[in-house]
Structures are given as structure tokens and as C-alpha cells.
Amino acid sequence: MIWAAVASALVVLVLLIVFILQNQELVQVKFFGLEGAVSLGVSLFIAAVGGGVLVAMAGAARIIQLRAAAHRHRVLAGRKR
């Protein structure tokens, strides 16, 4: 199962590299007063990584919330005995 995950990750990585190499046109990027020219593929990659980080942060917050609730439940169940 691990080999299948590694192989699929490598395929996705190769496709991502091909995408970035095929989209080398420079685009103007502005962000909070900063301005610059970056290739289209790289700018889309940065945006996708940023989105992934936001999703990971939301998932981590939810896991922490669920663990805290489970801990409270265990503590309350232990006191009832």
C-alpha cells in the first residue's frame, strides 16, 4: 500500500513539474502592496500550496477540538464512577 502511495505521489510530482515548465509566461502579481513578475506556473503552485496550508490548519484545529472534547468526556466519565 505504501508503494502505491509513493508511486502515485511521484506521478503527481512529475505532472506538476510538467505543468510548471509549460506555463513559464511571466505574470504581474500584486499582494498587499508588494508587486513583482513571476511565472504563471509558479504563481499557481504557490496559490495551491497556500490553500493546502489553510486546509491543513483547519483540519488540525478540528482534531485538537475533538481531542479536547474526548479528554473532557473521559475525565467526566472517570468522576462518575
PDB file of N, CA, C and O in Angstrom, chain B, residues numbered from 101:
ATOM      1  N   MET B 101       0.828  -1.195   0.000  1.00  0.00           N
ATOM      2  CA  MET B 101       0.000   0.000   0.000  1.00  0.00           C
ATOM      3  C   MET B 101       0.872   1.259   0.000  1.00  0.00           C
ATOM      4  O   MET B 101       0.562   2.245  -0.668  1.00  0.00           O
ATOM      5  N   ILE B 102       1.966   1.202   0.762  1.00  0.00           N
ATOM      6  CA  ILE B 102       2.859   2.357   0.804  1.00  0.00           C
ATOM      7  C   ILE B 102       3.498   2.598  -0.558  1.00  0.00           C
ATOM      8  O   ILE B 102       3.660   3.745  -0.976  1.00  0.00           O
ATOM      9  N   TRP B 103       3.859   1.523  -1.249  1.00  0.00           N
ATOM     10  CA  TRP B 103       4.467   1.680  -2.573  1.00  0.00           C
ATOM     11  C   TRP B 103       3.492   2.320  -3.550  1.00  0.00           C
ATOM     12  O   TRP B 103       3.901   3.121  -4.391  1.00  0.00           O
ATOM     13  N   ALA B 104       2.224   1.987  -3.455  1.00  0.00           N
ATOM     14  CA  ALA B 104       1.226   2.601  -4.333  1.00  0.00           C
ATOM     15  C   ALA B 104       1.108   4.094  -4.050  1.00  0.00           C
ATOM     16  O   ALA B 104       0.971   4.895  -4.975  1.00  0.00           O
ATOM     17  N   ALA B 105       1.160   4.469  -2.776  1.00  0.00           N
ATOM     18  CA  ALA B 105       1.092   5.886  -2.417  1.00  0.00           C
ATOM     19  C   ALA B 105       2.326   6.631  -2.914  1.00  0.00           C
ATOM     20  O   ALA B 105       2.215   7.746  -3.424  1.00  0.00           O
ATOM     21  N   VAL B 106       3.501   6.022  -2.768  1.00  0.00           N
ATOM     22  CA  VAL B 106       4.737   6.663  -3.237  1.00  0.00           C
ATOM     23  C   VAL B 106       4.722   6.799  -4.763  1.00  0.00           C
ATOM     24  O   VAL B 106       5.099   7.840  -5.301  1.00  0.00           O
ATOM     25  N   ALA B 107       4.291   5.753  -5.448  1.00  0.00           N
ATOM     26  CA  ALA B 107       4.240   5.798  -6.910  1.00  0.00           C
ATOM     27  C   ALA B 107       3.259   6.857  -7.400  1.00  0.00           C
ATOM     28  O   ALA B 107       3.561   7.597  -8.335  1.00  0.00           O
ATOM     29  N   SER B 108       2.092   6.933  -6.776  1.00  0.00           N
ATOM     30  CA  SER B 108       1.117   7.940  -7.197  1.00  0.00           C
ATOM     31  C   SER B 108       1.612   9.347  -6.870  1.00  0.00           C
ATOM     32  O   SER B 108       1.357  10.280  -7.631  1.00  0.00           O
ATOM     33  N   ALA B 109       2.315   9.513  -5.753  1.00  0.00           N
ATOM     34  CA  ALA B 109       2.873  10.828  -5.413  1.00  0.00           C
ATOM     35  C   ALA B 109       3.934  11.233  -6.430  1.00  0.00           C
ATOM     36  O   ALA B 109       4.018  12.404  -6.799  1.00  0.00           O
ATOM     37  N   LEU B 110       4.738  10.287  -6.884  1.00  0.00           N
ATOM     38  CA  LEU B 110       5.743  10.591  -7.901  1.00  0.00           C
ATOM     39  C   LEU B 110       5.098  10.982  -9.227  1.00  0.00           C
ATOM     40  O   LEU B 110       5.573  11.892  -9.907  1.00  0.00           O
ATOM     41  N   VAL B 111       4.030  10.304  -9.588  1.00  0.00           N
ATOM     42  CA  VAL B 111       3.318  10.651 -10.827  1.00  0.00           C
ATOM     43  C   VAL B 111       2.761  12.067 -10.725  1.00  0.00           C
ATOM     44  O   VAL B 111       2.876  12.851 -11.668  1.00  0.00           O
ATOM     45  N   VAL B 112       2.166  12.393  -9.597  1.00  0.00           N
ATOM     46  CA  VAL B 112       1.623  13.747  -9.402  1.00  0.00           C
ATOM     47  C   VAL B 112       2.748  14.771  -9.436  1.00  0.00           C
ATOM     48  O   VAL B 112       2.580  15.849 -10.007  1.00  0.00           O
ATOM     49  N   LEU B 113       3.878  14.458  -8.842  1.00  0.00           N
ATOM     50  CA  LEU B 113       5.014  15.372  -8.851  1.00  0.00           C
ATOM     51  C   LEU B 113       5.526  15.615 -10.263  1.00  0.00           C
ATOM     52  O   LEU B 113       5.819  16.754 -10.627  1.00  0.00           O
ATOM     53  N   VAL B 114       5.635  14.569 -11.052  1.00  0.00           N
ATOM     54  CA  VAL B 114       6.073  14.719 -12.445  1.00  0.00           C
ATOM     55  C   VAL B 114       5.074  15.575 -13.221  1.00  0.00           C
ATOM     56  O   VAL B 114       5.476  16.453 -13.985  1.00  0.00           O
ATOM     57  N   LEU B 115       3.777  15.328 -13.033  1.00  0.00           N
ATOM     58  CA  LEU B 115       2.768  16.138 -13.718  1.00  0.00           C
ATOM     59  C   LEU B 115       2.847  17.598 -13.288  1.00  0.00           C
ATOM     60  O   LEU B 115       2.659  18.494 -14.110  1.00  0.00           O
ATOM     61  N   LEU B 116       3.118  17.843 -12.026  1.00  0.00           N
ATOM     62  CA  LEU B 116       3.255  19.207 -11.526  1.00  0.00           C
ATOM     63  C   LEU B 116       4.468  19.894 -12.143  1.00  0.00           C
ATOM     64  O   LEU B 116       4.392  21.064 -12.517  1.00  0.00           O
ATOM     65  N   ILE B 117       5.577  19.184 -12.252  1.00  0.00           N
ATOM     66  CA  ILE B 117       6.774  19.751 -12.875  1.00  0.00           C
ATOM     67  C   ILE B 117       6.504  20.077 -14.337  1.00  0.00           C
ATOM     68  O   ILE B 117       6.908  21.135 -14.820  1.00  0.00           O
ATOM     69  N   VAL B 118       5.832  19.188 -15.040  1.00  0.00           N
ATOM     70  CA  VAL B 118       5.481  19.445 -16.442  1.00  0.00           C
ATOM     71  C   VAL B 118       4.579  20.667 -16.549  1.00  0.00           C
ATOM     72  O   VAL B 118       4.769  21.497 -17.438  1.00  0.00           O
ATOM     73  N   PHE B 119       3.603  20.789 -15.660  1.00  0.00           N
ATOM     74  CA  PHE B 119       2.702  21.942 -15.663  1.00  0.00           C
ATOM     75  C   PHE B 119       3.476  23.242 -15.473  1.00  0.00           C
ATOM     76  O   PHE B 119       3.251  24.213 -16.195  1.00  0.00           O
ATOM     77  N   ILE B 120       4.384  23.261 -14.503  1.00  0.00           N
ATOM     78  CA  ILE B 120       5.157  24.476 -14.238  1.00  0.00           C
ATOM     79  C   ILE B 120       6.052  24.812 -15.428  1.00  0.00           C
ATOM     80  O   ILE B 120       6.171  25.979 -15.800  1.00  0.00           O
ATOM     81  N   LEU B 121       6.679  23.804 -16.026  1.00  0.00           N
ATOM     82  CA  LEU B 121       7.563  24.053 -17.166  1.00  0.00           C
ATOM     83  C   LEU B 121       6.802  24.539 -18.395  1.00  0.00           C
ATOM     84  O   LEU B 121       7.347  25.299 -19.196  1.00  0.00           O
ATOM     85  N   GLN B 122       5.547  24.110 -18.555  1.00  0.00           N
ATOM     86  CA  GLN B 122       4.764  24.537 -19.713  1.00  0.00           C
ATOM     87  C   GLN B 122       4.112  25.897 -19.522  1.00  0.00           C
ATOM     88  O   GLN B 122       3.591  26.461 -20.484  1.00  0.00           O
ATOM     89  N   ASN B 123       4.127  26.434 -18.322  1.00  0.00           N
ATOM     90  CA  ASN B 123       3.499  27.726 -18.039  1.00  0.00           C
ATOM     91  C   ASN B 123       4.537  28.705 -17.514  1.00  0.00           C
ATOM     92  O   ASN B 123       4.479  29.133 -16.361  1.00  0.00           O
ATOM     93  N   GLN B 124       5.496  29.056 -18.382  1.00  0.00           N
ATOM     94  CA  GLN B 124       6.592  29.933 -17.997  1.00  0.00           C
ATOM     95  C   GLN B 124       6.342  31.405 -18.321  1.00  0.00           C
ATOM     96  O   GLN B 124       7.225  32.234 -18.101  1.00  0.00           O
ATOM     97  N   GLU B 125       5.153  31.752 -18.840  1.00  0.00           N
ATOM     98  CA  GLU B 125       4.879  33.149 -19.148  1.00  0.00           C
ATOM     99  C   GLU B 125       4.877  33.957 -17.852  1.00  0.00           C
ATOM    100  O   GLU B 125       4.328  33.518 -16.842  1.00  0.00           O
ATOM    101  N   LEU B 126       5.488  35.130 -17.884  1.00  0.00           N
ATOM    102  CA  LEU B 126       5.524  35.973 -16.697  1.00  0.00           C
ATOM    103  C   LEU B 126       4.187  36.673 -16.517  1.00  0.00           C
ATOM    104  O   LEU B 126       3.590  37.164 -17.475  1.00  0.00           O
ATOM    105  N   VAL B 127       3.734  36.711 -15.284  1.00  0.00           N
ATOM    106  CA  VAL B 127       2.506  37.421 -14.941  1.00  0.00           C
ATOM    107  C   VAL B 127       2.819  38.409 -13.825  1.00  0.00           C
ATOM    108  O   VAL B 127       3.690  38.164 -12.990  1.00  0.00           O
ATOM    109  N   GLN B 128       2.102  39.523 -13.820  1.00  0.00           N
ATOM    110  CA  GLN B 128       2.270  40.537 -12.794  1.00  0.00           C
ATOM    111  C   GLN B 128       1.456  40.135 -11.572  1.00  0.00           C
ATOM    112  O   GLN B 128       0.258  39.873 -11.682  1.00  0.00           O
ATOM    113  N   VAL B 129       2.101  40.084 -10.403  1.00  0.00           N
ATOM    114  CA  VAL B 129       1.436  39.676  -9.171  1.00  0.00           C
ATOM    115  C   VAL B 129       1.528  40.823  -8.171  1.00  0.00           C
ATOM    116  O   VAL B 129       2.597  41.393  -7.956  1.00  0.00           O
ATOM    117  N   LYS B 130       0.387  41.151  -7.562  1.00  0.00           N
ATOM    118  CA  LYS B 130       0.344  42.185  -6.528  1.00  0.00           C
ATOM    119  C   LYS B 130      -0.258  41.584  -5.275  1.00  0.00           C
ATOM    120  O   LYS B 130      -1.283  40.905  -5.333  1.00  0.00           O
ATOM    121  N   PHE B 131       0.392  41.838  -4.120  1.00  0.00           N
ATOM    122  CA  PHE B 131      -0.094  41.288  -2.856  1.00  0.00           C
ATOM    123  C   PHE B 131       0.269  42.246  -1.737  1.00  0.00           C
ATOM    124  O   PHE B 131       1.447  42.424  -1.426  1.00  0.00           O
ATOM    125  N   PHE B 132      -0.735  42.865  -1.129  1.00  0.00           N
ATOM    126  CA  PHE B 132      -0.546  43.789  -0.006  1.00  0.00           C
ATOM    127  C   PHE B 132       0.539  44.826  -0.285  1.00  0.00           C
ATOM    128  O   PHE B 132       1.417  45.051   0.548  1.00  0.00           O
ATOM    129  N   GLY B 133       0.478  45.440  -1.427  1.00  0.00           N
ATOM    130  CA  GLY B 133       1.438  46.485  -1.759  1.00  0.00           C
ATOM    131  C   GLY B 133       2.715  45.981  -2.397  1.00  0.00           C
ATOM    132  O   GLY B 133       3.457  46.766  -2.988  1.00  0.00           O
ATOM    133  N   LEU B 134       2.987  44.700  -2.293  1.00  0.00           N
ATOM    134  CA  LEU B 134       4.153  44.133  -2.964  1.00  0.00           C
ATOM    135  C   LEU B 134       3.782  43.833  -4.407  1.00  0.00           C
ATOM    136  O   LEU B 134       2.645  43.465  -4.703  1.00  0.00           O
ATOM    137  N   GLU B 135       4.733  43.990  -5.287  1.00  0.00           N
ATOM    138  CA  GLU B 135       4.448  43.774  -6.704  1.00  0.00           C
ATOM    139  C   GLU B 135       5.664  43.122  -7.350  1.00  0.00           C
ATOM    140  O   GLU B 135       6.806  43.447  -7.025  1.00  0.00           O
ATOM    141  N   GLY B 136       5.404  42.209  -8.260  1.00  0.00           N
ATOM    142  CA  GLY B 136       6.505  41.546  -8.945  1.00  0.00           C
ATOM    143  C   GLY B 136       6.017  40.710 -10.104  1.00  0.00           C
ATOM    144  O   GLY B 136       4.815  40.531 -10.303  1.00  0.00           O
ATOM    145  N   ALA B 137       6.964  40.205 -10.863  1.00  0.00           N
ATOM    146  CA  ALA B 137       6.652  39.340 -12.002  1.00  0.00           C
ATOM    147  C   ALA B 137       7.130  37.928 -11.678  1.00  0.00           C
ATOM    148  O   ALA B 137       8.288  37.714 -11.322  1.00  0.00           O
ATOM    149  N   VAL B 138       6.216  36.975 -11.808  1.00  0.00           N
ATOM    150  CA  VAL B 138       6.507  35.572 -11.516  1.00  0.00           C
ATOM    151  C   VAL B 138       5.922  34.745 -12.657  1.00  0.00           C
ATOM    152  O   VAL B 138       4.954  35.159 -13.295  1.00  0.00           O
ATOM    153  N   SER B 139       6.505  33.585 -12.911  1.00  0.00           N
ATOM    154  CA  SER B 139       5.937  32.735 -13.955  1.00  0.00           C
ATOM    155  C   SER B 139       4.565  32.223 -13.504  1.00  0.00           C
ATOM    156  O   SER B 139       4.320  32.028 -12.314  1.00  0.00           O
ATOM    157  N   LEU B 140       3.701  32.015 -14.457  1.00  0.00           N
ATOM    158  CA  LEU B 140       2.328  31.605 -14.175  1.00  0.00           C
ATOM    159  C   LEU B 140       2.281  30.288 -13.415  1.00  0.00           C
ATOM    160  O   LEU B 140       1.527  30.158 -12.451  1.00  0.00           O
ATOM    161  N   GLY B 141       3.075  29.312 -13.836  1.00  0.00           N
ATOM    162  CA  GLY B 141       3.074  28.007 -13.171  1.00  0.00           C
ATOM    163  C   GLY B 141       3.494  28.109 -11.720  1.00  0.00           C
ATOM    164  O   GLY B 141       2.898  27.468 -10.855  1.00  0.00           O
ATOM    165  N   VAL B 142       4.508  28.902 -11.443  1.00  0.00           N
ATOM    166  CA  VAL B 142       4.992  29.055 -10.070  1.00  0.00           C
ATOM    167  C   VAL B 142       3.951  29.783  -9.226  1.00  0.00           C
ATOM    168  O   VAL B 142       3.719  29.416  -8.075  1.00  0.00           O
ATOM    169  N   SER B 143       3.326  30.811  -9.791  1.00  0.00           N
ATOM    170  CA  SER B 143       2.323  31.548  -9.015  1.00  0.00           C
ATOM    171  C   SER B 143       1.109  30.668  -8.687  1.00  0.00           C
ATOM    172  O   SER B 143       0.568  30.751  -7.585  1.00  0.00           O
ATOM    173  N   LEU B 144       0.685  29.838  -9.621  1.00  0.00           N
ATOM    174  CA  LEU B 144      -0.416  28.919  -9.341  1.00  0.00           C
ATOM    175  C   LEU B 144      -0.012  27.860  -8.320  1.00  0.00           C
ATOM    176  O   LEU B 144      -0.823  27.457  -7.485  1.00  0.00           O
ATOM    177  N   PHE B 145       1.238  27.409  -8.385  1.00  0.00           N
ATOM    178  CA  PHE B 145       1.739  26.440  -7.408  1.00  0.00           C
ATOM    179  C   PHE B 145       1.749  27.049  -6.008  1.00  0.00           C
ATOM    180  O   PHE B 145       1.347  26.400  -5.043  1.00  0.00           O
ATOM    181  N   ILE B 146       2.207  28.288  -5.901  1.00  0.00           N
ATOM    182  CA  ILE B 146       2.228  28.968  -4.603  1.00  0.00           C
ATOM    183  C   ILE B 146       0.809  29.124  -4.068  1.00  0.00           C
ATOM    184  O   ILE B 146       0.575  28.929  -2.875  1.00  0.00           O
ATOM    185  N   ALA B 147      -0.134  29.471  -4.931  1.00  0.00           N
ATOM    186  CA  ALA B 147      -1.524  29.603  -4.502  1.00  0.00           C
ATOM    187  C   ALA B 147      -2.086  28.261  -4.024  1.00  0.00           C
ATOM    188  O   ALA B 147      -2.811  28.211  -3.031  1.00  0.00           O
ATOM    189  N   ALA B 148      -1.755  27.183  -4.722  1.00  0.00           N
ATOM    190  CA  ALA B 148      -2.245  25.858  -4.328  1.00  0.00           C
ATOM    191  C   ALA B 148      -1.644  25.429  -2.995  1.00  0.00           C
ATOM    192  O   ALA B 148      -2.344  24.861  -2.158  1.00  0.00           O
ATOM    193  N   VAL B 149      -0.358  25.693  -2.786  1.00  0.00           N
ATOM    194  CA  VAL B 149       0.278  25.351  -1.517  1.00  0.00           C
ATOM    195  C   VAL B 149      -0.353  26.171  -0.389  1.00  0.00           C
ATOM    196  O   VAL B 149      -0.597  25.651   0.700  1.00  0.00           O
ATOM    197  N   GLY B 150      -0.616  27.452  -0.652  1.00  0.00           N
ATOM    198  CA  GLY B 150      -1.279  28.286   0.347  1.00  0.00           C
ATOM    199  C   GLY B 150      -2.646  27.742   0.722  1.00  0.00           C
ATOM    200  O   GLY B 150      -3.008  27.723   1.899  1.00  0.00           O
ATOM    201  N   GLY B 151      -3.407  27.299  -0.270  1.00  0.00           N
ATOM    202  CA  GLY B 151      -4.705  26.687   0.006  1.00  0.00           C
ATOM    203  C   GLY B 151      -4.575  25.410   0.804  1.00  0.00           C
ATOM    204  O   GLY B 151      -5.366  25.157   1.712  1.00  0.00           O
ATOM    205  N   GLY B 152      -3.577  24.599   0.472  1.00  0.00           N
ATOM    206  CA  GLY B 152      -3.338  23.373   1.222  1.00  0.00           C
ATOM    207  C   GLY B 152      -2.972  23.645   2.674  1.00  0.00           C
ATOM    208  O   GLY B 152      -3.396  22.922   3.575  1.00  0.00           O
ATOM    209  N   VAL B 153      -2.185  24.690   2.895  1.00  0.00           N
ATOM    210  CA  VAL B 153      -1.811  25.061   4.264  1.00  0.00           C
ATOM    211  C   VAL B 153      -3.044  25.487   5.051  1.00  0.00           C
ATOM    212  O   VAL B 153      -3.196  25.125   6.217  1.00  0.00           O
ATOM    213  N   LEU B 154      -3.928  26.258   4.412  1.00  0.00           N
ATOM    214  CA  LEU B 154      -5.162  26.673   5.092  1.00  0.00           C
ATOM    215  C   LEU B 154      -6.031  25.473   5.457  1.00  0.00           C
ATOM    216  O   LEU B 154      -6.583  25.421   6.556  1.00  0.00           O
ATOM    217  N   VAL B 155      -6.157  24.517   4.551  1.00  0.00           N
ATOM    218  CA  VAL B 155      -6.947  23.314   4.823  1.00  0.00           C
ATOM    219  C   VAL B 155      -6.307  22.499   5.949  1.00  0.00           C
ATOM    220  O   VAL B 155      -7.008  21.979   6.817  1.00  0.00           O
ATOM    221  N   ALA B 156      -4.977  22.389   5.934  1.00  0.00           N
ATOM    222  CA  ALA B 156      -4.281  21.647   6.990  1.00  0.00           C
ATOM    223  C   ALA B 156      -4.471  22.324   8.347  1.00  0.00           C
ATOM    224  O   ALA B 156      -4.650  21.645   9.358  1.00  0.00           O
ATOM    225  N   MET B 157      -4.433  23.652   8.374  1.00  0.00           N
ATOM    226  CA  MET B 157      -4.642  24.379   9.629  1.00  0.00           C
ATOM    227  C   MET B 157      -6.057  24.166  10.153  1.00  0.00           C
ATOM    228  O   MET B 157      -6.252  23.965  11.351  1.00  0.00           O
ATOM    229  N   ALA B 158      -7.038  24.209   9.266  1.00  0.00           N
ATOM    230  CA  ALA B 158      -8.418  23.975   9.690  1.00  0.00           C
ATOM    231  C   ALA B 158      -8.598  22.543  10.193  1.00  0.00           C
ATOM    232  O   ALA B 158      -9.284  22.320  11.190  1.00  0.00           O
ATOM    233  N   GLY B 159      -7.993  21.583   9.518  1.00  0.00           N
ATOM    234  CA  GLY B 159      -8.071  20.190   9.952  1.00  0.00           C
ATOM    235  C   GLY B 159      -7.393  19.974  11.292  1.00  0.00           C
ATOM    236  O   GLY B 159      -7.907  19.247  12.143  1.00  0.00           O
ATOM    237  N   ALA B 160      -6.233  20.606  11.483  1.00  0.00           N
ATOM    238  CA  ALA B 160      -5.530  20.477  12.756  1.00  0.00           C
ATOM    239  C   ALA B 160      -6.343  21.096  13.885  1.00  0.00           C
ATOM    240  O   ALA B 160      -6.405  20.545  14.984  1.00  0.00           O
ATOM    241  N   ALA B 161      -6.965  22.238  13.618  1.00  0.00           N
ATOM    242  CA  ALA B 161      -7.797  22.871  14.644  1.00  0.00           C
ATOM    243  C   ALA B 161      -8.971  21.972  15.023  1.00  0.00           C
ATOM    244  O   ALA B 161      -9.322  21.869  16.198  1.00  0.00           O
ATOM    245  N   ARG B 162      -9.570  21.329  14.042  1.00  0.00           N
ATOM    246  CA  ARG B 162     -10.697  20.434  14.316  1.00  0.00           C
ATOM    247  C   ARG B 162     -10.243  19.204  15.104  1.00  0.00           C
ATOM    248  O   ARG B 162     -10.944  18.762  16.014  1.00  0.00           O
ATOM    249  N   ILE B 163      -9.084  18.650  14.766  1.00  0.00           N
ATOM    250  CA  ILE B 163      -8.571  17.495  15.501  1.00  0.00           C
ATOM    251  C   ILE B 163      -8.288  17.871  16.951  1.00  0.00           C
ATOM    252  O   ILE B 163      -8.616  17.116  17.866  1.00  0.00           O
ATOM    253  N   ILE B 164      -7.683  19.031  17.158  1.00  0.00           N
ATOM    254  CA  ILE B 164      -7.423  19.494  18.524  1.00  0.00           C
ATOM    255  C   ILE B 164      -8.729  19.668  19.284  1.00  0.00           C
ATOM    256  O   ILE B 164      -8.828  19.308  20.457  1.00  0.00           O
ATOM    257  N   GLN B 165      -9.725  20.222  18.610  1.00  0.00           N
ATOM    258  CA  GLN B 165     -11.042  20.411  19.233  1.00  0.00           C
ATOM    259  C   GLN B 165     -11.656  19.066  19.620  1.00  0.00           C
ATOM    260  O   GLN B 165     -12.181  18.930  20.725  1.00  0.00           O
ATOM    261  N   LEU B 166     -11.601  18.083  18.746  1.00  0.00           N
ATOM    262  CA  LEU B 166     -12.165  16.765  19.034  1.00  0.00           C
ATOM    263  C   LEU B 166     -11.395  16.053  20.140  1.00  0.00           C
ATOM    264  O   LEU B 166     -12.002  15.383  20.975  1.00  0.00           O
ATOM    265  N   ARG B 167     -10.071  16.186  20.161  1.00  0.00           N
ATOM    266  CA  ARG B 167      -9.290  15.561  21.222  1.00  0.00           C
ATOM    267  C   ARG B 167      -9.610  16.177  22.575  1.00  0.00           C
ATOM    268  O   ARG B 167      -9.690  15.469  23.579  1.00  0.00           O
ATOM    269  N   ALA B 168      -9.794  17.496  22.607  1.00  0.00           N
ATOM    270  CA  ALA B 168     -10.145  18.160  23.865  1.00  0.00           C
ATOM    271  C   ALA B 168     -11.512  17.694  24.346  1.00  0.00           C
ATOM    272  O   ALA B 168     -11.703  17.465  25.540  1.00  0.00           O
ATOM    273  N   ALA B 169     -12.464  17.551  23.430  1.00  0.00           N
ATOM    274  CA  ALA B 169     -13.796  17.080  23.807  1.00  0.00           C
ATOM    275  C   ALA B 169     -13.738  15.642  24.313  1.00  0.00           C
ATOM    276  O   ALA B 169     -14.417  15.307  25.283  1.00  0.00           O
ATOM    277  N   ALA B 170     -12.939  14.788  23.674  1.00  0.00           N
ATOM    278  CA  ALA B 170     -12.804  13.404  24.118  1.00  0.00           C
ATOM    279  C   ALA B 170     -12.137  13.342  25.482  1.00  0.00           C
ATOM    280  O   ALA B 170     -12.508  12.520  26.321  1.00  0.00           O
ATOM    281  N   HIS B 171     -11.157  14.206  25.708  1.00  0.00           N
ATOM    282  CA  HIS B 171     -10.486  14.246  27.013  1.00  0.00           C
ATOM    283  C   HIS B 171     -11.475  14.664  28.103  1.00  0.00           C
ATOM    284  O   HIS B 171     -11.515  14.063  29.176  1.00  0.00           O
ATOM    285  N   ARG B 172     -12.267  15.692  27.821  1.00  0.00           N
ATOM    286  CA  ARG B 172     -13.277  16.119  28.796  1.00  0.00           C
ATOM    287  C   ARG B 172     -14.269  15.004  29.085  1.00  0.00           C
ATOM    288  O   ARG B 172     -14.671  14.802  30.230  1.00  0.00           O
ATOM    289  N   HIS B 173     -14.661  14.283  28.043  1.00  0.00           N
ATOM    290  CA  HIS B 173     -15.600  13.176  28.204  1.00  0.00           C
ATOM    291  C   HIS B 173     -14.998  12.075  29.081  1.00  0.00           C
ATOM    292  O   HIS B 173     -15.681  11.532  29.949  1.00  0.00           O
ATOM    293  N   ARG B 174     -13.718  11.742  28.857  1.00  0.00           N
ATOM    294  CA  ARG B 174     -13.055  10.720  29.669  1.00  0.00           C
ATOM    295  C   ARG B 174     -12.938  11.169  31.124  1.00  0.00           C
ATOM    296  O   ARG B 174     -13.132  10.366  32.037  1.00  0.00           O
ATOM    297  N   VAL B 175     -12.623  12.432  31.342  1.00  0.00           N
ATOM    298  CA  VAL B 175     -12.496  12.941  32.710  1.00  0.00           C
ATOM    299  C   VAL B 175     -13.835  12.899  33.439  1.00  0.00           C
ATOM    300  O   VAL B 175     -13.911  12.504  34.603  1.00  0.00           O
ATOM    301  N   LEU B 176     -14.893  13.314  32.734  1.00  0.00           N
ATOM    302  CA  LEU B 176     -16.218  13.283  33.351  1.00  0.00           C
ATOM    303  C   LEU B 176     -16.689  11.858  33.612  1.00  0.00           C
ATOM    304  O   LEU B 176     -17.330  11.589  34.628  1.00  0.00           O
ATOM    305  N   ALA B 177     -16.370  10.942  32.693  1.00  0.00           N
ATOM    306  CA  ALA B 177     -16.751   9.543  32.887  1.00  0.00           C
ATOM    307  C   ALA B 177     -15.984   8.939  34.061  1.00  0.00           C
ATOM    308  O   ALA B 177     -16.530   8.111  34.790  1.00  0.00           O
ATOM    309  N   GLY B 178     -14.751   9.334  34.251  1.00  0.00           N
ATOM    310  CA  GLY B 178     -13.965   8.834  35.374  1.00  0.00           C
ATOM    311  C   GLY B 178     -14.465   9.337  36.712  1.00  0.00           C
ATOM    312  O   GLY B 178     -14.352   8.634  37.716  1.00  0.00           O
ATOM    313  N   ARG B 179     -15.015  10.538  36.745  1.00  0.00           N
ATOM    314  CA  ARG B 179     -15.539  11.097  38.000  1.00  0.00           C
ATOM    315  C   ARG B 179     -16.864  10.458  38.399  1.00  0.00           C
ATOM    316  O   ARG B 179     -17.201  10.421  39.582  1.00  0.00           O
ATOM    317  N   LYS B 180     -17.612   9.961  37.435  1.00  0.00           N
ATOM    318  CA  LYS B 180     -18.916   9.384  37.718  1.00  0.00           C
ATOM    319  C   LYS B 180     -18.822   8.008  38.361  1.00  0.00           C
ATOM    320  O   LYS B 180     -19.805   7.522  38.919  1.00  0.00           O
ATOM    321  N   ARG B 181     -17.680   7.385  38.295  1.00  0.00           N
ATOM    322  CA  ARG B 181     -17.507   6.014  38.832  1.00  0.00           C
ATOM    323  C   ARG B 181     -17.512   6.000  40.284  1.00  0.00           C
ATOM    324  O   ARG B 181     -17.379   4.938  40.891  1.00  0.00           O
TER     325      ARG B 181
END
